[in-house]
Every structure is written in C-alpha cells, then in structure tokens.
C-alpha cells in the first residue's frame, strides 16, 4: 500500500467515524467529503472502494441499525424514524424493509428475547443490518 493510499484511508476513517457519531444529524455527501478533505465525487469513489458501499448507503445502514435498537426497546416507528435523523417515514420504512427484510412495525412487534439475553458485544454483531441480497439493486 502506498503512502497516498494510507493517507486516504485515514481521511476516509475520519469521515466514517463522523457518520457513526453524527448519524442523526442531517449529513450529505459534500459534508462527509469535506471531513475527508476530498471532493464529493472522489470521496464517494474512494469510500465505496474501501468499505463496499456508498457513503449515503453506509449512513442509512447505521441509521437503520440504531432504529432497530430503538424498536426493540419499544419505541414507536415514527419516534424511531425521527430519532435517527430520517425525515420521511415512508422512505425510512422502505429502507428499513430493504435492509432488515421486514417492516419496522413487524420488527418491533416480534420478540427479541434471545438478543436481550446476549452480551452487548454479541448483540451488536447479531443485529447488524445486512442488506437483503434479493432486494438489493445493482449499481
């Protein structure tokens, strides 16, 4: 790996850390790219190459991950949607269904006893959203 590639990874990690920390804030690609000291187009290409998904896709996956935790705790779908920074309940529900494989209401209503019994580090791994390969569109 070249020094330039290592430098790019450092900046991409800074942007990814910002997404992980500020997922509930209104973030857009230019803001993320600014954190990585790159142009938006260059940042998007480098981010996708490094992490396997677009910056916006990563942001939405983090939002869905946090929303799922809120739904497991009994938060309403609307409150979970707003708490994670989604502005449209319809778009949030569609993306949640795409990533989690079930609607937010269905996810909230089913039992999560096994997850609650797990240590937190295992629960985070077990509940990490994975895009459903059957509904994923091709780039």
C-alpha positions in Angstrom: 0.0 0.0 0.0 1.4 3.4 -1.0 1.7 6.3 1.5 -1.0 8.1 -0.5 -3.4 5.2 -0.1 -2.7 5.0 3.6 -3.3 8.8 3.9 -6.6 8.4 2.0 -7.7 5.6 4.4 -7.0 7.9 7.4 -9.3 10.6 5.9 -11.9 8.0 5.0 -11.9 6.7 8.5 -12.4 10.2 9.9 -15.5 10.6 7.6 -16.8 7.2 8.6 -16.3 8.0 12.3 -18.3 11.2 11.8 -21.1 9.2 10.2 -21.1 6.7 13.1 -21.1 9.5 15.6 -23.5 12.0 13.9 -25.8 9.7 12.1 -28.9 11.5 13.5 -27.8 14.9 12.1 -28.6 15.9 8.5 -25.5 14.7 6.7 -24.9 14.8 3.0 -22.0 13.6 0.8 -20.4 17.1 0.5 -20.2 17.4 4.3 -18.7 13.9 4.6 -16.3 14.6 1.8 -15.2 17.8 3.5 -14.3 15.8 6.6 -12.2 13.6 4.4 -10.6 16.6 2.6 -11.8 15.3 -0.8 -14.2 16.4 -3.5 -17.6 14.7 -3.2 -17.2 12.6 -6.3 -13.6 11.5 -5.4 -14.8 10.8 -1.8 -17.7 8.7 -3.0 -15.5 6.6 -5.2 -12.8 6.1 -2.6 -15.4 5.4 0.2 -17.1 2.7 -1.9 -13.8 1.1 -2.8 -12.7 1.0 0.8 -16.0 0.0 2.5 -18.0 -1.7 -0.1 -20.9 0.7 -0.1 -21.6 4.3 -0.9 -21.3 6.9 1.9 -25.1 7.5 1.8 -25.7 3.8 1.9 -23.4 3.5 4.9 -25.2 6.3 6.7 -28.6 4.7 6.1 -27.3 1.3 7.3 -26.1 3.0 10.5 -29.5 4.8 10.9 -31.4 1.5 10.4 -29.1 -0.2 12.9 -29.9 2.4 15.6 -33.6 2.4 14.7 -33.7 -1.3 15.2 -32.3 -1.0 18.7 -34.9 1.7 19.5 -37.7 -0.5 18.1 -36.5 -3.5 20.2 -36.9 -1.2 23.2 -40.5 -0.5 22.4 -40.1 3.0 20.7 -42.8 3.7 18.1 -41.8 3.5 14.4 -42.4 7.3 14.0 -40.3 8.2 17.0 -37.5 5.8 15.9 -37.6 7.3 12.4 -37.2 10.9 13.7 -34.6 9.9 16.4 -32.2 8.5 13.8 -32.5 11.6 11.5 -34.8 10.2 8.8 -37.1 12.9 7.5 -39.7 10.8 5.7 -41.5 7.9 7.4 -42.2 6.3 4.0 -38.6 6.4 2.9 -37.4 5.2 6.3 -39.9 2.3 6.2 -38.9 1.3 2.7 -35.2 1.4 3.5 -35.7 -0.5 6.8 -37.6 -3.2 4.9 -34.9 -3.4 2.3 -32.1 -3.8 4.8 -33.8 -5.8 7.6 -36.1 -7.9 5.5 -39.2 -6.9 7.4 -41.2 -3.8 8.1 -40.4 -1.7 11.1 -43.8 -2.5 12.6 -43.3 -6.2 12.2 -39.7 -6.0 13.6 -41.0 -4.0 16.6 -43.8 -6.4 17.4 -41.9 -9.7 17.3 -40.0 -11.0 20.3 -36.3 -10.2 20.8 -35.7 -12.3 23.9 -32.6 -14.0 22.5 -30.9 -10.7 21.7 -31.7 -9.3 25.1 -30.1 -12.3 26.8 -26.8 -11.9 24.8 -23.9 -9.8 25.9 -23.9 -6.4 24.3 -20.9 -7.1 22.1 -22.6 -10.2 20.6 -25.9 -8.5 20.3 -24.4 -5.7 18.2 -22.8 -8.2 15.9 -26.0 -10.3 15.6 -28.3 -7.4 15.0 -26.0 -5.5 12.5 -28.1 -4.9 9.4 -27.2 -6.8 6.3 -28.6 -5.8 3.0 -31.0 -8.4 1.7 -29.3 -9.7 -1.5 -32.7 -10.5 -3.1 -33.8 -6.8 -2.9 -30.5 -5.1 -3.5 -30.3 -3.2 -6.7 -27.3 -3.5 -8.9 -25.0 -0.4 -9.0 
